[in-house]
Amino acid sequence: MNRSDVESLIITIDELIFSHTGEHLDDLQHEILEGVIDHQKYADIAQKNNRSQKYVKETAGKLWKSLSEILDEDVNKSNLKSSIKRYCYYNFSHYRNVKDVIQINNGNICKGSLDNESIQSNFEEATKVKIVTKLIKEGLTIEQVARVLQLPLELIKEQIEKDE
């Protein structure tokens, strides 16, 4: 991966974390992601950042746990890129205005010309879409779900069809 792809991936992860926790990645988390993407060992990341290997591993473990909860799949340093690719493809491939963001076929990961506000907005909408089925199971009608989540009715219907 070239530097711009690495930064794109880290920005994507930062926005994903922020959309769920309200907090951005800290410097060490950023360095861990960069190191993992560059196939560095925790010991090398620790040395580069003047931290203990144990602390870096613990911080990375918390990061993988957060991403696992957000992505609803087991995320670790060996499957980070593929997990993010799947998430981006599943959540953004149906948005026309984000087609240029998802360039899975040529190896780019959620990369494109959108600004952080657009990315944040798309993450928020994708997160809302993921809870549609849960709200329907709680007894809300399709129209109520669309109104509460402020999503187009057609998008709600598409999500229900996917989940069936």
N, C-alpha and C positions, 0 to 999 in steps of 0.2 A: 504494500500500500504506500502511495506517496503521501507526503506531509498534508496536503489539502484533504485527502481522503481520511486520514487519521483525525484531523481536526474536525471534519464534518461528522464523523462518527462520535467523537467526544461531545460535540455540541448537541447532537441528537440525544445522547444519553443524558446530558445535563438538562435539557429541556424536558425529557421524559421524567427524570427524577423530580425536577421542579414542579411539573404539573401534578404530581402525586403528593409531594411532601411540602411544597412551598419553599424549599431550600435548594440552592445550587450546589454543585460539587465544590468541595474545598480543594486547595492546591494539591494536597497529597492524593486525594481521590483522582484528580486529573492526571497526576504523574503515574499513578498505578495503572489507569486505563491506557495511557500512552505507552507505558512499559510493556503491559500485557499484549497490546496490539503489535508491538515491535518484538514480541517473543522473548522478553527479558525475564529473568528469574526474580523472585521477590528479593533475594539477597542483593542483586544488582540495583534494583529500584531503591531498596533501603539505603545502600551505600551512596547512591547518587543524591539522595534527599536527606542525608545525615540523620536517619532514623534507624531504629533496630529492626531486624528482619521480623521479629515477633510482632511488633507494632504494625508494620506494613501488612503482614498476613492477616492480622485481626481487622484492620481497616478494610482490606480487600474483601474479607469474609462478610463484613457488614454490607458492603457495596453489592456483592453478589446476592446476598439475601434480599436486599431492597429490590434489586432488579428482578429477582425470581418472583417476588410477590407482585410486582407491577406487571410483568410480562406473563404471569401465570404459567411459568415453566422453570425448570431448574437451570439457572444461569451460573456459569463458572468461567474461569479464565480460558478454558479450552473451547468453549462454545459461544463466547460473547458475540463475535461478529455474526455468526449464523442466527443467533437468537434475535439480534436487532434487525437483521435483514427480514426475518420472518414477520416480526412485529410491524415493520414499516410496510411490507408488502400487504399483509392482511388488513392493516388499518388505513392505508393511504392509497392503495391501487385503484379504488373506486372513485376517488376524487379527481375530477377533470383538471382542476387548477393545481394539482400536485403531481400530475403525470411526469413533469420534468424533474420532480424531486426523486422519484423512484426510478432508478436506472439499474435495476437488479441485473439485467442481462449483461451489462458491460462491467460489472463488478463494483460499481459505486453504491454507497450505502446512504440512503436518505439524503442525497446530495443534490443541490440545485440552487436556484436563485432566490428562494424565499428568504425573507428576513425573519428574525427571531419572533416577532409578533405573529407572523403567519404560521410559523412552526408551532408556537404555543397554542394558537387557535385550533390548528388541526389536531394536536395532541388532545386538547380538551374535548373536541368533538368525538375523536376516536374513543376516548375514555367513556364518554356518555353512551356511545353506541354499544360498548361492551356490557353495560348494565341493563340494556333494554329487556332482555329475557328475564332477568331477575325481577324487574318491576312488573312484568306481565304475570309472572308466577305469584306475585304478591296480590294480584287481583285488579291492577289498573288496566284500563282499556288502552288500545293502541293510541287513540286520540289523546287520552290523559297523559300517557308517556311522552308523546310528541310535545304536548304543551308544557309539561313540567321540565323536560330536558331542553326545550327550545330547539328542537330538531325538526326537519321536514318529515311529514307523515310518510312520504315515499321511502325515506332512509330507514325509518322504523320498520316498515313492511319488509324491506329488503333484508334487514338484520334478522327478523323473525323467520323468514324463509331460509336463510343460511343456517340458522340454529336448528331447524326441523330436520 
